[in-house]
């Protein structure tokens, strides 16, 4: 008699987020019947925190987790939420007092945000600075002032923009503060690949860094250009022989200079030898494995273990 096939052990995993557009952290559902939108108490790097369920519990094979997940402690009660809102209301005043103390200590740092844990047991200040700052005396001063555990975290320009929010040159709310959960690698090579002007002021965001959206369609440009004639090639068009002087990926066309000196625009499908050319295999754009960056993109989607665990860095840090 044949042995019955063994069933791989599974676990109920739930996705929790601590701030809007922040990273999603995975926890063991611990038998709770959770739904998206509910608030739960979980253990994080900062201690016990109150987070919102953004991914309902789903079965995941234990082998895919890459380690043991911490469990959801319990559902947040009305008193927990009321307490969290009360401390949230204090954050602006706390930020102002901290700025005054920074000025008194003469520290070269710029505050970005103050954040209480839901029960006020920890107060974190996020700041930017051009160099490392010795803020030990400031931490002691703030601990005496606010009577809670104080933590200061230095963040980069992109994280600063994510915290403050704003509107980009496109006229829409910044991607990082509205839906982008992680910062992928963005390089000047992407701008070259897409034929954009290499003027830093035109391809930089409000943070002063290269715009994150340069990575969104970079892979598509690489794939499209790989099946198009390259500049300098001599090709046959319906108008005769000519040399390619430029390409237009969005229009899927090329500019061709004929033997007569006339420059014409020809769709790639009308170029002899290219109309039936199969697209190449996907080419990595080198901006990480987290997808193209667009909302709902599933490229390079990972299992829960690929998402930061509760013990990893805060959701705004990369």
C-alpha positions in Angstrom: 0.0 0.0 0.0 1.4 3.3 -1.0 1.9 6.0 1.6 -0.4 9.0 1.4 1.4 12.1 0.0 2.6 14.4 2.8 1.0 17.8 2.9 3.3 20.7 3.4 2.6 22.7 6.7 1.1 26.1 6.1 0.6 29.2 8.2 -2.0 32.0 8.1 -0.1 35.2 7.2 -1.5 38.7 7.4 0.0 42.0 6.1 0.1 45.0 8.4 1.1 48.5 7.7 2.0 51.2 10.3 1.7 54.3 8.2 0.2 55.4 4.9 2.3 54.3 1.9 4.6 52.5 4.3 6.1 49.1 3.9 3.9 46.0 4.6 5.1 43.7 7.4 3.9 40.2 7.7 2.7 38.5 10.9 1.2 35.2 11.8 -2.6 35.7 12.1 -2.6 33.6 15.3 -6.1 32.3 14.7 -7.7 35.8 14.5 -10.4 36.2 11.9 -8.9 39.4 10.5 -10.2 41.6 7.7 -8.5 44.5 5.8 -9.0 47.8 7.6 -8.9 46.4 11.1 -6.4 47.6 13.6 -4.2 45.1 15.5 -1.5 45.2 18.1 1.8 43.6 17.0 5.4 43.5 18.1 7.9 45.5 16.0 11.4 46.9 16.4 10.0 49.8 18.4 8.1 47.5 20.7 4.3 47.0 20.7 2.7 49.0 18.0 -0.8 49.5 16.5 -1.0 48.8 12.8 -3.7 48.4 10.2 -4.4 45.1 8.3 -3.9 45.8 4.6 -3.6 42.1 3.4 -6.2 39.7 4.7 -4.9 36.4 6.2 -3.9 33.8 3.6 -2.3 30.4 3.6 1.4 30.3 3.0 3.6 27.3 3.1 5.9 27.4 6.1 8.9 26.6 3.9 8.4 29.9 2.0 8.5 32.1 5.1 12.3 31.7 5.6 11.9 32.0 9.3 9.3 32.2 12.1 6.9 35.2 12.0 5.8 37.0 15.1 2.1 36.6 15.8 -0.6 39.2 16.0 -1.1 39.9 19.7 -4.7 41.0 19.6 -7.2 43.2 18.0 -7.0 46.9 18.9 -9.8 48.1 21.1 -11.5 51.4 21.2 -9.4 52.6 24.1 -6.2 51.7 22.2 -7.3 53.8 19.2 -8.4 56.7 21.4 -5.0 56.6 23.1 -3.2 56.5 19.8 -5.1 59.5 18.5 -4.4 61.4 21.7 -0.6 61.0 21.2 -0.8 61.7 17.5 -2.4 65.1 18.4 0.7 65.9 20.5 3.3 65.3 17.8 3.3 68.8 16.2 3.8 70.5 19.6 6.5 68.0 20.5 8.2 68.7 17.2 8.3 72.4 17.9 9.8 71.9 21.4 12.4 69.6 20.0 13.4 72.1 17.3 13.9 74.7 20.1 16.2 72.3 22.0 18.2 71.6 18.8 18.8 75.3 18.4 19.9 75.6 22.0 22.4 72.8 21.5 23.6 74.3 18.2 23.3 71.0 16.3 23.4 71.0 12.4 20.3 69.0 11.9 16.8 69.6 10.5 13.8 67.9 12.0 11.3 66.1 9.7 8.8 64.5 11.9 8.0 63.3 15.4 6.2 60.0 16.0 4.8 58.5 19.1 4.0 54.8 19.5 0.4 54.1 20.1 0.8 54.1 23.9 3.4 56.9 24.1 6.1 54.5 25.4 8.5 55.7 22.7 9.0 59.0 20.9 11.0 59.0 17.7 12.3 62.1 15.9 13.3 61.8 12.2 15.8 64.4 11.0 18.1 65.1 8.1 21.7 66.3 8.3 24.7 66.7 5.9 26.9 64.6 8.2 26.8 62.5 11.3 25.5 64.3 14.4 26.4 63.7 18.0 23.0 64.1 19.6 23.6 62.2 22.9 23.2 65.3 25.0 20.0 66.2 23.1 18.5 62.8 23.8 19.1 63.2 27.5 17.5 66.6 27.4 14.5 65.4 25.5 14.0 62.4 27.8 13.8 64.7 30.8 11.4 67.0 28.9 9.0 64.4 27.6 9.4 61.7 30.2 9.5 58.8 27.7 12.0 56.8 25.7 13.6 59.0 23.0 15.0 57.9 19.7 16.5 60.0 16.9 16.8 58.6 13.4 18.7 60.3 10.5 17.0 59.8 7.2 17.8 60.6 3.6 16.4 63.2 1.1 13.9 60.7 -0.4 12.6 59.6 3.0 12.3 63.3 4.0 10.1 63.9 0.9 8.0 60.8 1.7 7.3 62.2 5.2 6.5 65.7 4.1 4.5 64.9 0.9 3.9 67.4 -1.9 3.2 67.6 -5.6 5.6 66.6 -8.3 6.3 68.3 -11.7 3.6 66.1 -13.2 1.0 67.9 -11.0 0.1 64.8 -9.0 0.8 63.9 -5.4 4.3 62.5 -4.9 4.5 58.7 -5.6 6.6 58.1 -2.5 4.0 59.7 -0.2 0.9 58.3 -1.9 1.6 54.7 -2.9 5.3 53.9 -3.4 6.4 51.7 -0.5 10.0 51.2 -1.4 12.7 53.2 -3.2 14.2 51.3 -6.1 17.5 52.1 -7.6 17.3 55.0 -10.2 20.3 55.9 -12.4 21.1 58.5 -15.0 21.4 55.6 -17.5 17.6 55.2 -17.4 17.2 58.8 -18.5 19.6 58.1 -21.4 17.8 55.0 -22.3 14.5 56.9 -22.6 16.0 59.8 -24.5 15.3 62.3 -21.8 17.3 65.6 -21.4 20.3 65.0 -19.1 19.6 68.2 -17.3 19.6 67.2 -13.6 17.1 69.9 -12.7 14.6 68.5 -15.2 14.8 64.9 -14.2 15.1 65.4 -10.4 12.2 65.3 -8.0 11.4 67.7 -5.1 13.9 65.7 -3.0 16.7 66.7 -5.3 17.3 63.1 -6.3 16.5 61.5 -9.7 12.8 61.0 -10.1 11.6 57.5 -9.1 9.3 57.4 -12.1 12.4 57.1 -14.4 12.4 53.4 -13.4 8.7 52.7 -14.2 9.0 52.2 -18.0 12.7 51.7 -18.3 12.3 47.9 -18.9 9.8 48.6 -21.6 12.1 51.0 -23.4 14.9 48.4 -23.3 12.7 45.7 -24.8 11.3 48.1 -27.5 14.7 49.4 -28.5 16.1 45.9 -28.8 13.6 45.2 -31.7 14.0 48.5 -33.5 16.7 49.5 -36.0 19.7 51.2 -34.3 20.7 54.8 -35.3 23.3 54.6 -38.1 21.9 51.5 -39.7 21.0 51.5 -43.4 17.5 50.1 -43.9 15.0 49.7 -46.6 11.8 51.7 -46.3 8.8 52.0 -48.6 10.5 55.2 -50.0 13.8 53.4 -50.6 17.2 53.0 -48.8 18.0 55.3 -46.0 20.1 55.7 -42.8 18.4 55.7 -39.4 19.0 59.0 -37.7 16.7 58.6 -34.7 14.2 56.4 -33.0 10.9 57.2 -31.2 9.9 54.4 -28.8 6.4 55.7 -27.8 5.4 56.1 -31.5 7.3 52.9 -32.5 8.8 54.7 -35.4 12.2 55.7 -36.7 13.6 58.8 -38.5 15.3 57.9 -41.7 17.5 60.1 -44.0 17.0 59.0 -47.6 19.7 59.1 -50.3 18.1 62.3 -51.5 18.7 64.0 -48.1 15.1 64.0 -47.2 14.3 62.9 -43.6 11.1 60.9 -43.2 9.4 59.2 -40.3 8.7 55.5 -40.8 6.7 53.1 -38.5 8.9 50.1 -37.5 6.4 47.7 -39.0 7.0 49.2 -42.4 10.8 48.7 -42.3 11.8 45.8 -44.4 13.1 42.9 -42.3 11.6 44.3 -39.0 7.9 43.8 -39.5 7.9 40.2 -38.3 10.8 40.4 -35.8 9.9 38.8 -32.5 10.5 40.8 -29.3 13.5 39.7 -27.3 13.5 38.1 -23.9 12.9 40.5 -21.0 16.0 42.4 -20.0 16.5 43.5 -16.4 16.6 47.3 -16.0 18.8 47.0 -12.9 16.4 48.8 -10.6 15.8 46.0 -8.1 13.5 43.1 -8.1 10.5 44.7 -6.6 8.7 45.3 -9.9 8.6 48.3 -12.2 7.3 50.6 -9.5 3.8 51.1 -10.9 0.7 50.5 -8.7 -0.5 46.9 -8.9 2.7 45.8 -10.7 3.4 42.1 -10.0 6.8 41.8 -11.6 9.3 40.3 -9.3 6.7 39.8 -6.6 8.1 37.9 -3.6 6.8 35.7 -1.0 6.3 37.1 2.5 9.8 36.5 3.6 11.1 39.0 1.0 9.1 41.7 2.7 10.7 43.3 5.7 10.0 41.4 8.9 8.8 43.1 12.1 12.4 43.3 13.4 13.7 45.2 10.4 14.2 48.9 9.9 11.2 51.4 10.1 9.0 51.6 7.1 10.4 54.9 5.9 14.0 53.9 6.0 15.7 52.1 3.2 
